[in-house]
């Protein structure tokens, strides 16, 4: 337990009581929250420095619940499944996750094809795909032309590479 001023301890206890009045929680969550506040922390702070989309810190309980959810999800998984699960959380690719994603895309593609076929839209979809491919090619050609124009007006010695 950290040493803190009486004023801070009083403020944190008051904040905790108000928070408890307005927030439902389990007994385990309440115990963890009380320990967090007893260590001199606000209920509106967290040890992970996690923030909401607006940039403000997440409440301790929000992060605690998220971490508990992860712990529960990891229970019973094999080491390889844990690795893949945690990789997904961190935004990292693994061969297993990429394979799973590919299978999901293939599954969806087959369903989309069946729906289009059922409604007689395969030909229209093929034409749309062809139009989109041609538009993408034209955008790429236009981008290359624009770069060539820019390159012609900028001497090579100004470029940071050769």
ZIZITA-V200141 format. One record per residue. SS is DSSP state (@ for helix, = for strand, . for the rest). PSI is psi as a letter, one per 40 degrees, with the letter a starting at -180 (NA if undefined). Layout:
SS/PSI
SS/PSI
//
This chain:
./h
./i
./h
./i
./i
@/d
@/d
@/d
@/d
@/d
@/d
@/d
@/d
@/d
@/d
@/d
@/d
@/d
@/d
@/d
@/d
@/e
./h
./i
./i
./i
@/d
@/d
@/d
@/d
@/d
@/d
@/d
@/d
@/d
@/d
@/d
@/d
./e
./f
./i
./i
./e
./e
./i
./i
./e
./e
./f
./i
=/i
./i
./d
./e
./e
./i
=/i
./i
./i
@/d
@/d
@/d
@/d
@/d
@/d
@/d
@/d
@/d
@/d
@/d
@/d
@/d
@/d
@/d
./h
./e
./i
./i
@/d
@/d
@/d
@/d
@/d
@/d
@/d
@/d
@/d
@/d
@/d
@/e
./f
./i
./i
./i
@/d
@/d
@/d
@/d
@/d
@/d
@/d
@/d
@/d
@/d
@/d
@/d
@/d
@/d
@/d
@/d
@/d
@/d
@/d
@/d
@/d
@/d
@/d
@/d
./e
./f
./e
@/d
@/d
@/d
@/d
@/d
@/d
@/d
@/d
@/d
@/d
@/d
@/d
@/d
@/d
@/d
@/d
@/d
@/d
@/d
@/d
@/d
@/d
@/d
@/d
@/d
@/d
@/d
@/d
@/d
@/d
@/d
@/e
./h
./i
@/d
@/e
@/e
./i
./e
./i
./NA
//
